[in-house]
Amino acid sequence: MIAYEALQNSLLAQPMKWVVTGGAGFIGSHLVEKLLSLGQHVVVLDNLATGKRSNLDDAIQGAPIEHRGKIRFVKGDITDKTDCHSACAGADFVLHQAGLGSVPRSIERPADTHAANVTGTLNLMIAARDAGVKRMVYASSSSVYGDDPTLPKVESKTGNPLSPYAASKAMCESYSQVFHRCYGFESIGLRYFNVFGPRQDPEGPYAAVLPKWLSALKKGEPVFINGDGETSRDFCYVANVVQANLLAATAQHRELGCQAFNVARGDRTSLNELFNAIVSSLKKRDSSLGDPKPVYRDFRAGDILHSQADISSIRRLTGYSPTHDVKQGLAEALDWYWANL
């Protein structure tokens, strides 16, 4: 945590201008809240297609009163070049979280996924390059590992993409490398591994597993698990992701430039273990919960069986040191989930 603590002290002493795309979304709003808390000037670019103004309002309210006015919201789209250039003007750093997530959605709507994730990211890279931005950090995904069976996942070894979503993220990483070679532009990809935390949307067919399960439990509805429940993931609390973004944007190391890093805790939790941990924690809050059991069903197309990150590279080059494991993240997030789902 030494590097992150030093960075926060540095930012408090020297405010800069940051662009957060998708700043009204789950991860984006947490980035906005942290940056405002550190006295930074923030421009949020979001089309509100999946983001919510309420997330942004919560982020602003979470910052000290004296910093809440240091934000400008631009309702725009990363697929619009003019919007990208307008947002990036005068910026020091860009944290790019906008796009369309979800493997199933990408299989149903590959063209939409490509437009948002690839064309949108390319537009933003061009705008950031033209504006003289010091560095752009963009959301990649653990899905780029595809069918490679190696555990834990090491950045240098990826397999064949298993979905249009995975292909879109792999293409963004390719553009990052090309922009560094052709223009000297620095952009860092963060391969997120199953992020969870407050403000994560439980609604719709593409919701992440943890808020979807909690919503079902609160309503007394069945909780579905794809497969036998022994599928495992490297669940990563959102505070770890915020830390990774800020460190990746500002770290000074000669090997940085167009790297892609794993962002995770560095361990694995099976879906059965996660379900049991959630139920155990909720029983302490709500004695009427009973003894719910999951309902098992077929695996989804495009899903992988196991995922775990090697985080040694991001540790070495940026000083990243995750503060929350699954249990610690759940302890922080459950009250919010239970009150807001």
C-alpha positions as CSV (number, residue, x, y, z in Angstrom):
1,M,0.0,0.0,0.0
2,I,3.0,2.3,0.2
3,A,2.8,3.3,-3.5
4,Y,-0.9,4.0,-3.3
5,E,-0.7,6.0,-0.1
6,A,2.1,8.1,-1.6
7,L,0.1,8.7,-4.8
8,Q,-2.9,9.9,-2.9
9,N,-0.8,12.3,-0.9
10,S,0.8,13.6,-4.1
11,L,-2.6,14.1,-5.8
12,L,-4.0,16.0,-2.8
13,A,-1.1,18.4,-3.1
14,Q,-1.3,18.7,-6.9
15,P,-4.8,18.6,-8.5
16,M,-4.9,17.6,-12.1
17,K,-7.6,17.1,-14.7
18,W,-9.0,13.6,-15.3
19,V,-11.5,12.3,-17.8
20,V,-13.6,9.3,-16.7
21,T,-15.7,7.7,-19.5
22,G,-18.6,5.7,-18.2
23,G,-18.4,7.7,-15.0
24,A,-22.1,7.1,-14.2
25,G,-21.5,3.4,-14.3
26,F,-20.5,1.0,-11.5
27,I,-16.7,1.2,-11.7
28,G,-16.6,4.6,-13.2
29,S,-18.6,6.2,-10.4
30,H,-16.2,4.8,-7.8
31,L,-13.3,6.3,-9.8
32,V,-15.1,9.6,-9.8
33,E,-15.7,9.5,-6.1
34,K,-12.1,8.7,-5.3
35,L,-10.7,11.4,-7.6
36,L,-13.1,14.0,-6.2
37,S,-12.1,13.0,-2.7
38,L,-8.5,13.7,-3.7
39,G,-9.4,17.2,-4.9
40,Q,-9.0,16.3,-8.6
41,H,-10.9,18.0,-11.5
42,V,-13.0,15.4,-13.2
43,V,-14.8,15.4,-16.6
44,V,-17.4,12.6,-16.9
45,L,-18.4,11.4,-20.4
46,D,-21.3,9.1,-20.3
47,N,-24.3,8.5,-22.6
48,L,-26.4,7.0,-19.7
49,A,-27.3,3.9,-21.7
50,T,-26.2,1.7,-18.9
51,G,-24.9,4.2,-16.4
52,K,-27.2,6.1,-13.9
53,R,-27.2,9.6,-12.7
54,S,-27.9,8.3,-9.3
55,N,-24.5,6.6,-9.3
56,L,-22.9,9.9,-10.1
57,D,-24.9,11.7,-7.4
58,D,-23.8,9.1,-4.9
59,A,-20.2,9.5,-6.0
60,I,-20.4,13.3,-5.6
61,Q,-22.0,13.0,-2.1
62,G,-19.2,10.6,-1.1
63,A,-16.6,13.3,-1.6
64,P,-15.8,16.2,0.8
65,I,-18.1,19.2,0.4
66,E,-15.2,21.4,-0.7
67,H,-14.4,19.2,-3.7
68,R,-17.9,18.3,-5.0
69,G,-18.0,21.1,-7.5
70,K,-14.8,20.0,-9.3
71,I,-16.8,17.9,-11.8
72,R,-18.2,18.4,-15.2
73,F,-20.7,16.0,-16.7
74,V,-20.9,15.6,-20.5
75,K,-23.8,13.6,-21.8
76,G,-22.1,12.1,-24.9
77,D,-21.0,8.9,-26.6
78,I,-17.5,7.5,-27.2
79,T,-18.7,6.5,-30.7
80,D,-19.0,10.3,-31.4
81,K,-15.6,11.7,-32.2
82,T,-16.6,15.2,-31.3
83,D,-17.7,14.2,-27.9
84,C,-14.4,12.4,-27.3
85,H,-12.3,15.5,-28.4
86,S,-14.5,17.8,-26.3
87,A,-14.0,15.7,-23.1
88,C,-10.3,15.2,-23.6
89,A,-9.4,18.9,-24.1
90,G,-6.8,19.9,-21.5
91,A,-6.9,16.6,-19.7
92,D,-3.9,15.1,-18.0
93,F,-5.2,11.5,-17.7
94,V,-8.1,9.5,-19.2
95,L,-9.7,6.5,-17.3
96,H,-11.8,4.7,-20.0
97,Q,-14.5,2.6,-18.5
98,A,-17.3,3.1,-21.1
99,G,-18.5,0.3,-23.3
100,L,-20.8,-2.7,-23.5
101,G,-20.0,-5.5,-21.1
102,S,-21.3,-9.1,-20.9
103,V,-20.4,-12.2,-22.9
104,P,-24.0,-13.2,-23.6
105,R,-25.0,-9.8,-24.9
106,S,-22.0,-9.8,-27.2
107,I,-23.1,-13.1,-28.7
108,E,-26.6,-11.7,-29.3
109,R,-25.4,-8.3,-30.4
110,P,-21.8,-8.5,-31.8
111,A,-22.1,-5.3,-33.9
112,D,-23.2,-3.2,-31.0
113,T,-20.3,-4.7,-28.9
114,H,-17.8,-3.9,-31.6
115,A,-19.1,-0.3,-32.1
116,A,-19.0,0.5,-28.3
117,N,-15.8,-1.3,-27.3
118,V,-13.6,-1.1,-30.4
119,T,-14.7,2.0,-32.4
120,G,-15.4,3.9,-29.2
121,T,-12.0,3.1,-27.7
122,L,-10.2,4.0,-31.0
123,N,-12.1,7.3,-31.1
124,L,-11.0,8.0,-27.5
125,M,-7.4,7.1,-28.1
126,I,-7.2,9.5,-31.1
127,A,-8.8,12.3,-29.0
128,A,-6.5,11.7,-26.1
129,R,-3.4,11.6,-28.3
130,D,-4.5,14.8,-30.1
131,A,-5.1,16.5,-26.7
132,G,-1.6,15.6,-25.4
133,V,-3.0,13.4,-22.6
134,K,-0.1,11.9,-20.5
135,R,-1.6,8.5,-20.3
136,M,-4.9,6.7,-20.9
137,V,-6.0,3.7,-18.8
138,Y,-8.7,1.5,-20.4
139,A,-10.9,-1.4,-19.2
140,S,-9.8,-4.6,-20.7
141,S,-11.0,-8.0,-19.5
142,S,-9.9,-11.4,-18.3
143,S,-12.0,-12.7,-21.2
144,V,-9.0,-12.2,-23.5
145,Y,-7.5,-15.4,-22.1
146,G,-10.1,-17.3,-23.9
147,D,-9.5,-21.0,-24.2
148,D,-6.0,-21.0,-22.7
149,P,-6.1,-23.4,-19.7
150,T,-3.1,-22.0,-17.9
151,L,-3.7,-21.1,-14.2
152,P,-3.0,-18.6,-12.9
153,K,-3.4,-16.3,-15.9
154,V,-0.2,-14.6,-17.0
155,E,-0.4,-11.5,-19.2
156,S,1.9,-12.9,-21.9
157,K,-0.1,-16.0,-22.6
158,T,-3.6,-15.7,-24.1
159,G,-5.7,-18.1,-26.0
160,N,-8.4,-17.9,-28.7
161,P,-11.3,-15.5,-27.8
162,L,-14.6,-17.3,-27.0
163,S,-17.0,-14.5,-27.6
164,P,-17.3,-11.2,-29.5
165,Y,-16.8,-9.4,-26.2
166,A,-13.5,-11.1,-25.7
167,A,-12.5,-10.3,-29.3
168,S,-13.4,-6.6,-28.8
169,K,-11.2,-6.3,-25.7
170,A,-8.3,-8.1,-27.4
171,M,-8.6,-5.7,-30.3
172,C,-8.4,-2.7,-27.9
173,E,-5.1,-4.1,-26.6
174,S,-3.8,-4.4,-30.2
175,Y,-4.7,-0.7,-30.8
176,S,-2.9,0.2,-27.7
177,Q,0.3,-1.4,-28.9
178,V,0.0,0.1,-32.3
179,F,-0.6,3.7,-30.9
180,H,2.5,3.3,-28.8
181,R,4.6,2.2,-31.8
182,C,3.3,4.8,-34.2
183,Y,2.7,7.8,-32.0
184,G,4.4,7.2,-28.7
185,F,1.0,7.4,-27.0
186,E,0.8,5.6,-23.7
187,S,-2.3,3.6,-22.8
188,I,-2.5,0.8,-20.2
189,G,-5.1,-2.0,-20.3
190,L,-6.5,-3.4,-17.1
191,R,-7.8,-6.9,-17.4
192,Y,-10.5,-7.0,-14.8
193,F,-11.4,-10.2,-13.1
194,N,-15.0,-10.4,-11.9
195,V,-15.4,-7.0,-10.1
196,F,-18.0,-6.5,-7.5
197,G,-19.2,-3.9,-5.0
198,P,-21.7,-1.2,-4.3
199,R,-23.7,0.4,-7.3
200,Q,-23.5,-2.8,-9.3
201,D,-26.7,-3.2,-11.2
202,P,-28.7,-6.4,-10.5
203,E,-31.3,-5.8,-13.2
204,G,-31.5,-7.3,-16.7
205,P,-30.2,-10.5,-18.3
206,Y,-26.6,-9.3,-18.3
207,A,-26.2,-8.5,-14.6
208,A,-23.1,-9.7,-12.8
209,V,-23.6,-12.8,-10.7
210,L,-23.3,-11.4,-7.2
211,P,-25.9,-8.6,-7.3
212,K,-28.2,-10.8,-9.3
213,W,-28.0,-13.5,-6.6
214,L,-28.5,-11.0,-3.8
215,S,-31.5,-9.5,-5.5
216,A,-33.0,-13.0,-6.0
217,L,-32.4,-13.9,-2.3
218,K,-34.0,-10.7,-1.1
219,K,-37.1,-11.4,-3.2
220,G,-37.3,-15.1,-2.2
221,E,-36.6,-16.1,-5.8
222,P,-34.4,-19.0,-6.9
223,V,-30.7,-18.5,-7.4
224,F,-29.4,-20.0,-10.6
225,I,-25.8,-21.3,-11.0
226,N,-24.6,-22.3,-14.4
227,G,-22.9,-25.7,-14.2
228,D,-22.2,-27.6,-11.0
229,G,-21.0,-24.7,-9.0
230,E,-17.4,-25.7,-9.0
231,T,-16.6,-23.1,-11.7
232,S,-14.3,-20.6,-10.0
233,R,-13.5,-17.0,-10.4
234,D,-11.0,-14.4,-9.1
235,F,-13.5,-12.0,-7.6
236,C,-12.1,-8.5,-7.1
237,Y,-13.6,-5.8,-4.9
238,V,-14.1,-2.5,-6.6
239,A,-11.7,-0.6,-4.3
240,N,-8.9,-2.8,-5.7
241,V,-9.9,-1.7,-9.2
242,V,-9.8,2.0,-8.2
243,Q,-6.4,1.6,-6.8
244,A,-5.2,-0.2,-10.0
245,N,-6.5,2.6,-12.3
246,L,-4.9,5.5,-10.4
247,L,-1.5,3.7,-10.1
248,A,-1.5,2.6,-13.7
249,A,-2.2,6.2,-14.8
250,T,0.6,7.8,-12.8
251,A,3.3,5.1,-12.3
252,Q,6.7,6.0,-13.7
253,H,8.5,2.9,-15.0
254,R,10.4,2.5,-18.3
255,E,8.5,-0.7,-19.1
256,L,5.2,1.0,-19.1
257,G,3.7,2.4,-22.3
258,C,1.3,-0.1,-23.7
259,Q,1.2,-2.9,-21.1
260,A,-1.9,-4.9,-20.2
261,F,-2.2,-5.9,-16.6
262,N,-4.3,-8.4,-14.6
263,V,-6.4,-6.6,-12.0
264,A,-7.7,-9.1,-9.4
265,R,-7.0,-10.4,-5.9
266,G,-4.9,-13.3,-7.1
267,D,-6.9,-16.2,-5.7
268,R,-10.0,-18.3,-6.7
269,T,-13.5,-18.7,-5.2
270,S,-15.9,-21.3,-6.6
271,L,-19.5,-20.3,-7.2
272,N,-20.6,-22.7,-4.5
273,E,-18.2,-21.1,-2.0
274,L,-19.4,-17.6,-3.0
275,F,-23.1,-18.6,-2.6
276,N,-22.5,-20.1,0.9
277,A,-20.5,-17.1,2.0
278,I,-23.3,-14.8,0.9
279,V,-26.0,-16.8,2.6
280,S,-24.0,-17.1,5.8
281,S,-23.4,-13.3,5.9
282,L,-27.1,-12.5,5.1
283,K,-28.4,-14.7,7.9
284,K,-26.6,-12.5,10.4
285,R,-28.6,-9.5,8.9
286,D,-31.9,-11.2,8.3
287,S,-32.9,-14.2,10.4
288,S,-36.0,-14.8,8.2
289,L,-33.8,-15.8,5.2
290,G,-34.1,-19.6,5.9
291,D,-31.8,-22.0,4.2
292,P,-31.9,-21.3,0.5
293,K,-30.3,-23.7,-2.0
294,P,-29.1,-22.8,-5.5
295,V,-30.6,-24.2,-8.7
296,Y,-28.1,-25.7,-11.1
297,R,-28.5,-25.4,-14.8
298,D,-26.4,-25.8,-18.0
299,F,-23.2,-23.8,-18.7
300,R,-23.5,-20.6,-20.8
301,A,-21.9,-20.5,-24.2
302,G,-18.6,-18.6,-24.1
303,D,-18.0,-19.1,-20.4
304,I,-14.8,-20.5,-19.1
305,L,-14.5,-23.0,-16.2
306,H,-11.8,-21.4,-14.1
307,S,-10.1,-18.1,-13.8
308,Q,-7.4,-16.8,-11.5
309,A,-4.9,-14.0,-12.1
310,D,-1.2,-13.7,-11.6
311,I,-0.9,-10.1,-10.4
312,S,2.9,-10.1,-10.0
313,S,3.4,-7.8,-13.0
314,I,1.1,-5.0,-11.9
315,R,2.6,-5.3,-8.4
316,R,6.1,-4.9,-9.8
317,L,5.5,-2.1,-12.2
318,T,3.0,0.1,-10.4
319,G,3.1,-0.9,-6.7
320,Y,-0.5,-2.3,-6.8
321,S,-1.4,-4.1,-3.6
322,P,-5.0,-5.2,-3.3
323,T,-6.6,-4.3,0.0
324,H,-9.8,-6.5,-0.1
325,D,-10.3,-10.2,-0.5
326,V,-13.8,-11.7,-1.2
327,K,-14.8,-11.8,2.4
328,Q,-13.6,-8.3,3.2
329,G,-15.3,-7.0,0.0
330,L,-18.6,-8.7,0.9
331,A,-18.4,-7.3,4.5
332,E,-18.2,-3.8,3.0
333,A,-20.7,-4.2,0.2
334,L,-23.5,-6.4,1.6
335,D,-25.2,-3.6,3.6
336,W,-25.4,-1.5,0.4
337,Y,-26.6,-4.4,-1.7
338,W,-29.3,-5.4,0.8
339,A,-30.5,-1.8,1.2
340,N,-30.5,-0.9,-2.5
341,L,-31.4,-4.0,-4.5
